[in-house]
Amino acid sequence: MSGAESILTNSNHQNGTERLLEVMKSREADYYINLQVDEPLIDKKEIKEALNTLIKSDIEILTICRPISLEEAKPPSIVKAIISEKIR
């Protein structure tokens, strides 16, 4: 058991942002972790690393991402992130 509280939100929400806002209105916390049901096998190490990054930095929000192959990226339903160390 992780000791974390999970909350089942209203089924009428249109997206994860609306679900998170519902939770934020009902529970006060220093940090909120929004886990998506379509990513049930996320590694708990990634969650811990993300939380530690939030705690140690000035950033307010982050998203965990990982490299995927071109084949994995083909379906339009797969969310993608393009990351570059170059800032314009």
C-alpha positions in Angstrom: 0.0 0.0 0.0 1.4 3.4 -1.0 -0.6 5.5 1.6 -1.8 7.7 -1.2 -5.5 8.7 -1.4 -7.3 8.0 -4.6 -10.5 9.7 -5.5 -13.2 8.7 -8.0 -14.5 11.8 -9.7 -17.7 12.7 -11.4 -18.3 10.8 -14.7 -19.6 13.9 -16.4 -16.2 15.6 -16.8 -14.9 16.2 -20.3 -11.2 15.7 -19.5 -8.6 15.2 -16.9 -8.2 18.9 -16.2 -11.9 19.0 -15.1 -11.4 16.0 -12.9 -8.3 17.5 -11.3 -10.1 20.7 -10.6 -12.9 18.8 -8.8 -10.3 17.1 -6.6 -8.5 20.3 -5.9 -11.7 21.9 -4.7 -12.4 19.0 -2.3 -9.0 18.2 -1.0 -6.2 20.5 0.1 -2.7 19.2 -0.7 0.8 20.4 -1.5 0.8 18.3 -4.7 -1.7 16.6 -6.9 -0.8 13.6 -9.1 -3.2 12.9 -11.9 -2.8 9.3 -13.1 -4.6 8.5 -16.4 -6.6 5.3 -16.6 -5.1 4.6 -20.0 -1.6 4.4 -18.4 -2.2 1.7 -15.7 1.3 0.3 -15.8 3.2 3.5 -15.1 6.3 2.8 -13.1 6.1 4.1 -9.5 9.7 5.2 -9.8 8.6 7.7 -12.5 6.0 9.0 -10.2 8.4 9.4 -7.3 11.0 11.1 -9.6 8.3 13.5 -10.9 7.2 14.4 -7.3 10.9 14.9 -6.2 11.4 17.2 -9.3 8.4 19.3 -8.2 9.5 19.5 -4.6 13.1 20.5 -5.5 12.3 23.1 -8.2 10.2 26.2 -8.9 8.1 24.5 -11.5 4.4 24.1 -10.8 3.3 21.4 -13.2 5.0 18.6 -15.1 4.2 15.7 -17.3 6.0 12.4 -17.4 7.0 11.3 -20.9 9.3 8.6 -22.3 10.8 7.9 -25.7 8.7 5.9 -28.1 9.4 4.4 -31.5 8.1 5.8 -34.8 5.7 2.8 -35.0 4.3 3.6 -31.5 3.8 7.2 -32.5 1.7 6.5 -35.6 -1.8 6.3 -34.0 -3.3 9.8 -33.8 -4.8 8.9 -30.4 -1.3 8.6 -28.8 -0.2 11.8 -27.1 3.2 12.9 -28.1 5.8 15.3 -26.7 8.7 16.8 -28.6 11.5 17.8 -26.3 14.6 19.8 -27.2 17.4 21.2 -25.2 17.5 24.2 -27.5 15.4 27.1 -26.3 14.7 29.8 -28.8 
